[in-house]
């Protein structure tokens, strides 16, 4: 598959809209998640209070992030963890590759991690002949397909079982089948062989507890548990925003995240690691604290709440744009509403300045966010900044666009001008075929443009009197 880029979101989205199979798979999956979420949160009496508590914890932590990161690093090192600080993606990849080289590790297994997708870790390790095997079923499927994740928590959400069956026949040489149980069994057999031989495990981190230096990894398949216990060395790549102050704070997020993401009351596995564990865990544990632009976001008070995200994926499932085009069209590791505000702010994502415009601003993302991130407001702020300081290739807007905005501004500088504009618009809309001209044609190709009322709104009070 050719990896798409965020700079050409318009073209990517148009292509995705022509893929009927993709749209059917997305609709089925997002509808299912929405139903499960509704049932799960309906059983929690204090849901809104939990959301507010989580928002407050995140806001407090981000306001004092340097303090809690230092505390986390100190406590983790006391527990025997080797903590590394990575300024950017290249530094993080170098650290992981160096650890693998120092321990002569050649058989690597990896649990699902958006942070490692963000830094392009698999490709970096492949250049050193140490590419890890993805062990999350969805991640393994897209690794076999040579694709990138299409969803934060369900990487292969865009794949039908027929497509997965064909992929397994091609890549694994199995007999043709579309039965999920049979396909999962083939995957299980192959992945278990990788686990048995692995000498290095890699994962992300859902939460890092400053109070104890503990990291928490959530999952449903057991592959992360295997990744953190069987190999003798483990590396966890953790975005610096994942730290929370106290161990007791985990209770709040463990009630919010599974219900928001998959509609579960609790994920199947919760792996808590406080230092290495020679008896039932890795003999050596490394934590790579990843910045990659996050410290700059923290310093920006207007955009700081972006980093409150706990990666549940609820905003993707609720977004009408994502539901139609999927994640690949965004051309970014983080798709959907959260990707539209996060990707443009991270290092190495200069082409993502188009993503804040990939939204209808309906507010569904804000309504479902478990930590109450006001995503529509952040989208508007990024749009404002993009217009004030556009990238070089966008600094000259098309002539008709510039002319249209100037006319709009001129007509709205006074009530008489505005009344004249509305009068002329009413006359123009009566002309046959005019509704399909120019940009209006893109709207009316699939929608009916409402006819203007006979009596303008401004004259209704007078008419009633």
N, C-alpha and C positions, 0 to 999 in steps of 0.2 A: 504493500500500500504506500502511496505517496503521502508523506506527512504534510498536512495543511498548515498554513501560517495565519496568525491573527490579522495580519495586515489586509488580507483579502477575504474578510468575513462575508462581505456581500455576495461574492461569487461562490464561496463555500456553502452559504445558506441556500442559495438558489439551486445548487446541485443536490443538496440534501433533500430539498422539498420535492424533487423528482423521484426520489427513492421510496416507493410505496412500501417495500418490505421493511425498511428502516423505520418509517413512521408508524407502521403497525406494531413493530416490536417495542418501540418507545412508548406508545400509547398504552399497550397492554401492561407493561412493567410499571410505568408511573401511576397508572390508575390503581394497580394492586397495592403499591406502596402507600398511596393516599388513603385507601380504605383501611389498611392495617394501622396506619398512624392514627386515624380518627378513632378506631376502636381502642388503641393502646392509651391514648391521652384521655379518652373519655372515662377511663377507670381511675384516673388520678384527680382527686378532689382539689388539690392545691397546685394544679399545673401552672397557672399564671404566676403564683407566688414563687414557684421553682424557677421559672424563666427570669423573673425579676432578681432573684437571689443570684442566679448564674451571671446575669448581666453585671450586677454589682461586683461580684468576685473578679470577673474579667477586667472591668474598668479599673478597679483598685490595683490589680496586679500589673496591668500595662502602664499605669501611672508611676509605678515603682519597679519597673522591670529589671533595672540594673541590680537593685537590692536582692530581689528574689532569685535572679540568675546566679548571683554570687553565692547566696545561701545554698542553692541547689548544688552547685559545683562543689562547694566545700563539704556538704554532707555526703554527696556521692563519692568523693575521693576518700573520705573517712571510712566508707563502707567497702573500699577496695576497687572502685570504678576508676578507669583512666578516662579523664574528661579532655576533650579536644575542642578548640574554638575555630570555627570555619567562617571566614569573612564573606566568602562567596561560593558559588557552585564549584568552581575550579579547585579551590582550596579543600572543600569537602571531599571531592573525588580523589584528590591526591592523598588525603589522610587515610581514606578507606583502602586505596590501592597499596599504600605503604604498609599498613597494618597487615594486609594479606601477604605482602612480600616478606615482611619481617618474620612471619610465622610459617612461611613456606606453604601457604594454603592455596590449593588448586581446585578444590571441589566446593563450590559456594552455593548455598541455598538462601532464598530471600522471601520474606513475608511481604504482604502488600504494604506499600508505603508511598504516599503522595509526595513526601519530601524528596525521596530518592528519584522519583519520576521528574520532579522539578529540576534537579541538578543533573539529570542525564547520567545517572550512575552506571546503569547497565552498559551503555555505549562506552563510557570511559574505561570500565573494567574489561570490556571486550577487546579494547585496543591493547590491553596488557595480557591478553589471553586468559582472562579470569572472569568471563561473563557468568553471572549467577543464574541459577534456575529459579524462576518464579514458582512459588508453591501454592499461592492462592489460586483456586481453580479458574476464576475469571482472568486473573493476570497471566496464568499459564496459557490459557486459550489465546489471548491477544499476543503473547510472546511467540507462540507457534505461528500466528497469522502475520507477524511482523508489523503489528499495529500499536497504537497508543491507547490508553484507557479512554472510554467514552463517558465515564461517570466516576464520581469520587469514591463511592462505596461499591458500585456494581460495574467493574471495568468493562465487562462484555455485555452490557445491557442492550447493545445494538444487534447482538447476534441471536438468530433463531436457532432452535435445536437442529433444524435441517442444515443450516450453515455450519454449525459445530460438528455435526456428523460428517459432512463432506470434508471439513478441515482435518478431522482425525483420520479419515481414510487416506487422505493425501500425505499427512505428516507422520502418522504412526503406523500406517499399513494395516489397520484393523478391518474386519468385514463391515460392509455398509450397515449402518443402523442409525436411527434417530431416537432411540429410547434413552431418556436421561439417566436412568439407573445404570444401563450398560456403558454409556459414555463415561459416567463418573467412576465406574469400576476400573475402566482402562486407565483413566487418569490416576486413580489411587495407586494402582500397581506400579506405575512408572515413577510417581513421585516418592513412594516409599523407598525405592531403590536409591534415589538421590539423597534422601535423608540419611540412609544407612551409611553412605560413603562420605558425607559432607564433613569438612574440617573447619568451615567458617560459616556462620549464620549472620544475616543482615535483616534488620527490621526498621520500621519507623517507631514513633512514640505517640500515643494518644494524649497522655498527660505525664508531666514530670512534677513530683512533689518536692517543693523547696524544703519543707520541714524535715524530711527524712532522706532525701536524695533518691527516692524511689521512682522508677518509671513503670507506667502501665500500658499494656498492649491489649487491645480488644479485638476479638475475631469470633467467627462462628464455625470454622472448619477444623481447628486443631493444628493447622499447619504452622501458625506462629508459635504455638507451644512447642512443637517439634523443632522449629528453627532456633528457639532460645534454650533448648535443653540438650539436644544430641551433639551439635558441633562443640568442639573444645573452646572456640573463640566466638564471641558474639559482638557485633557492632550495631548500635542503635543510632539512627540519624534523627535528630530532634530539632524542629524549628524552635527558635528561642521563645516564641509566643506560647508554647505548649506548657510552660511552667505555671503551677498554681501554688498558693501559699501553704495550705495545710492538708494533711492526710484526710481530715474530716470533710474537706471540700469535695472529695471524690464522690461522696454520696449524692450530692446535687447533680453532678454531671452524669453519673451512671444511671440516674433516673431519667435524664433528659435525652441523652445521645441515642440510645437504642430505640426508644419510642419514636424519636424524630426521624431517624434514618431508615430503619427497616420495619418499624412497627412492633418490635419485640419489647417485652418488659425488661429483659436483660440479655446481653450477648452470651453466647454459649461458653466462651472462654474469656477469663480475665487474668492475664499473666502479670504479676507484680514482681519486679526484680529490684532488690536492694543490694547491689554488689554482686560479685561472682558467687557461684555455689557449686563447689566441686562434687557434691553428692548428687544433686538433681538439677543442675543447670550448667551454664558455661564456666569453665575454669578461669576464663579471663573475659571481662566485660568492658567494652569501650562505648562511650557516649559522645557523639559528634554534635555539638551545638551549632546549628546553622543560622547565619544571619541572612545573607543574600538579599539585602535591601530592607529587612524587617526593622532594623534600628532606625532607619530613615522614616519609615512609616510611623513608628512609635513617637518620634519627635514631632510629627505633624498632627497637631491636636484635632484638626478637622477630619483626618482620615484614620486616626488611631484605632477606632473601633473595628476596622477591617480585620485586625488581628485577633479579635475575640472569637472568630469562627472556630468551631470544634469539629469541622469536617463531617457533618452528619449527612449532607446531601439533600436535606429537606427542601432547600430553595430550588434545587434542580428539578425535583419531582413536581413542584408546584408551578414552575415557570412555563407560561404558554409558548415562549420562544424555544426553550430547550425541548419541550415536548414534541415540537415539530421537526427539529433539525438535529438533535442529539449533540454529543460533546465534541466530535471531531471538527465540526464546522467552526468552532471557536478558535481552532489552531493553537490552543493553549493547554497546558497540563490541567489547569483548573477551569472547567467549563461552567456554563450557567451563570446565574446572577453573582455568586461569590467570585467566580473567575473573572467576571467583567469588572470587578473593583480591585481584586487582588493582583491579577496578572500585570496590569499596566504599572503597578507600583514596585514590582520585584525587579531585581537586577537582571539584565539580559533579556528583557521582554519589551524592547522599545517599540516593536511593531504592534503591540497590543492596545495602542491608544484608540483604536476603532471600537473595542469591545464595550466601553460604557454606553455606546449608542445602540447596542444590540439588546434593547429592552423596550417593552411597552410601558414601563413605569406603572404597572397595574397595582403593585404593592403586595402581591401574593407572597413574594419571598420574605418580606418583612413580617407578614402575619404568621408564617410557619417557623421562622428562625427561633431556635430554642434559647438563644442568648440575646434576642431582641436587637440584632444589628439593623439599623435603618438603612437598608441597602439602596432604596430609591434615592434618598438624600445624598448618599455617597456617589451614586451614579451621576446625579446632577452636578455635583461638585467637580467630578472628573471631566464631565462634558464641558463645564465652564472653563476649566483649565486647558482643555484641549483646544478650545476655540481661541483663547487668549494667547496660547503658545503652542501652535500646531507644529508637528514634525516637519522637516524641510520639504518632504514630498507632498505635503498637504497645505502648504502655506498660501497657495494660489487657488482659491475656490473657483468652480466653474462660473462663467459670466452670468448665465441665467439664474444661478442660485444667488449670486451677489445682488443682481438686479431685483430679484423677487423679495429678498429681505429688506432692501432699501425702500422699495415701494410699500411694503408692509409697515415699516417703521414710519414712513411719511404719513400714511393714512391713519395711523393710530395716535397721532400727536394732538388730536383735538376731536371733540364730539361731532362737529360738522363734517370733517374729513371721514370719520368713521361711518357716519350716516350715508355719505355719498358712496363710500366703498360698498356698503351693504346693498344699496339701491342698484348699483351697477352689477354686483354679483348676482342679484335676483334676476336681472334682465338677461345676463349672460347664460345662466343655467337653463333658461328657457330655449336657448338655441340648440337644435338637434345635433347630437354627436359631440358637443363641447365637453361633456363629462368624461370622454375617453381620450382627451388630448393631454399630452405632456405627462407630468408626474401623477395627475389624477387618474390616468389610465391604469396605473399599477394597482390603485385602490379599487377602482370600479370593475376591474377584470374579474374579481371574485366576490365583490360586495355591491350592494345597491346603495347609491348615494342618496340620502334622504332629500326629498324635495323641500325647498324653502317654504315656510308657512305664508299664507296670504297676508296675515297681519303680523308685522314685526313685533318682537318682544317689547321694544321700547315704546310702542304705541298702545300696548294692551291696557295699561292702567287708565289711560285717557279714554279709551273706548268703553271700559267698564263704567267709568263715571258718567 
